[in-house]
Amino acid sequence: MNDVNDEIIGRCIGESTPSYVSFITKKMPKIGDYVIIEFDNKEVLGLITGLVRGNPSIDERIYDPDVVSRIKYFEGEDFYIRGIVRILGDVEKLQIPKTPPPPGTIIKRAKTGILKRIFQSDPRRSIIIGHLISNPDVPVAVDVNMMVSRHLAILAVTGAGKSNTVAVIVDELLRLGGCVLIFDMHSEYVGSKFNNGPVNVIPTNLNPRYLSLSEFLVLLNIPPKAYIQERYVRKAYKEVFDDIKKSGLTGDFLDAIFKKLEEYSKDEDISSSDRKSIVGAMNKVLDMKMKYEAILHGQTKHILHGIKLGAANVIDLGSVDEDLADVIVSHVLRTLLNSRKQFKRTGEGFPYPVFIILEEAHVLAPVDRQPLSKYWISRIAREGRKFGIGLCLVSQRPKIIDPNALSQANNMIILKLVEPGDQRHVQQASETLSDDLMAQLTSLNTGEAIILGMMTKVPALVKIKKFDGSIIGQDIDIVGEWKKTNEEKKKELEEQMRDVKDIYESGDW
């Protein structure tokens, strides 16, 4: 798109403020167009956020369509456009002016050169995520330091382009040699291929001795109300770790817990109700061993040892139940935060920053429940910035994400959102999603997004670029799959008929 020098869009009308101005025009701009308003010896950038088309001769007081038809016949396509511009700041420092533009001030289309200067950044510290919807010649870059340290939320209805957006961000971070950790709730990224780095699938193996007591109780299925069982398991857990400190652990951790509980059950001084609860806890230890035998390994290293720099590290949670997914996420976030704190203090611990992507964030940090993962997501949302841990919350159900966690995401990529409850919940959590921008959420097309926050200098309406690698989570060609299966069945049937014919003609029947 070539610049049109001094292309005048319209003029300011009515009462304006330092933040918003109305304008009138005979041309047809688009919502999302960037404009320049010159006043007080400054060029001020604005974003068109609302448009109304009208004809002074045809208004709502006319009730006869024939009258409208005759007016159009005599006056032709005469109309006016009235719009709203949100003022974003002067083009040099992007500071909101202290005075509003005077009525009659000319509004011009922002030149491509100005927009490129605003939306591009140092390629060593930024990633290109797409281009402006209103000007495809202007790529939009986001600041990686601000994205990771101030956290990110990617929100949209199903099918609006979340997976593509995540893939673009991951691939761009790999280009910078970054470390990305994806909690993959639907096994979308296990078989993915990125252009700028490998996929490193981390086995979901857990060493029970590394579990916190809270995580241990979840997998044992001991609820808070079972306080007698919890008391004895807590006692056994502490004593086993005391034994480990004294002489190490030669056998299985779960076996050691079971033996402690067994000792308590044989104590003649305890009540029969306590003994019954201890036996119940012992059975739950056995159930835990059987239920999670495929992933609980007493000799395995901590899961953090599997994370690699320069790779898309994927923890596949697609085949585990919700309790185990909760424990794994909690376990990794807890130990990662503690390890990064230790590294900052002593130089020992997890040695480099990491960007964590949480798919299905509404399951891991719900508004109405208290899973372990929710606590550690909130902790990292509050503290992660100091220790180089960034969070990306991805969800198609934003209204059921814990508002405390969502409000800590100072950056947002919001694709199409239709449900009013989702919109209100996101707006309450965001300081930068104004009413005029929120009004655009229902009209966004697939792959289009509003980008807000500290990672971009001004709000941007962006067409997210198409990820040119592959992810399993991309939409399936349903009709194509049916056709392929039917053709395979038809081919198989034809081969069977040929075999029958050959046998018949050979006489071997």
Sequence and secondary structure as in RCSB ss.txt:
>XXXX:A:sequence
MNDVNDEIIGRCIGESTPSYVSFITKKMPKIGDYVIIEFDNKEVLGLITGLVRGNPSIDERIYDPDVVSRIKYFE
GEDFYIRGIVRILGDVEKLQIPKTPPPPGTIIKRAKTGILKRIFQSDPRRSIIIGHLISNPDVPVAVDVNMMVSR
HLAILAVTGAGKSNTVAVIVDELLRLGGCVLIFDMHSEYVGSKFNNGPVNVIPTNLNPRYLSLSEFLVLLNIPPK
AYIQERYVRKAYKEVFDDIKKSGLTGDFLDAIFKKLEEYSKDEDISSSDRKSIVGAMNKVLDMKMKYEAILHGQT
KHILHGIKLGAANVIDLGSVDEDLADVIVSHVLRTLLNSRKQFKRTGEGFPYPVFIILEEAHVLAPVDRQPLSKY
WISRIAREGRKFGIGLCLVSQRPKIIDPNALSQANNMIILKLVEPGDQRHVQQASETLSDDLMAQLTSLNTGEAI
ILGMMTKVPALVKIKKFDGSIIGQDIDIVGEWKKTNEEKKKELEEQMRDVKDIYESGDW
>XXXX:A:secstr
    TT EEEEEES   SSEEEEEESS   TT EEEEEETTEEEEEEEEEEEEEBTTB TT   HHHHHHHHHHH
 S  EEEEEEEEEEETTT    SS   TT EEEE  HHHHHHHH   TTTEEEEEEESS TTSEEEEEHHHHHHT
 EEEE  TTSSHHHHHHHHHHHHHHTT  EEEEETTS STT B SSS EEEE   B GGGS HHHHHHHHT  TT
 HHHHHHHHHHHHHHHHHHHHH   S HHHHHHHHHHHHHT TTS HHHHHHHHHHHHHHHHHHHHTTTTB TT 
  GGGG  TTSEEEEE TTS HHHHHHHHHHHHHHHHHHHHHHHHHS S  S EEEEETTHHHHSBSS   HHHH
HHHHHHHHHHHHTEEEEEEES GGGB HHHHHT  EEEE     HHHHHHHHHH SS  HHHHTTGGG  TTEEE
EEETTSSS EEEEE    SB TTS   HHHHHHHHHHHHHHHHHHHHHHHHHHHHHT  
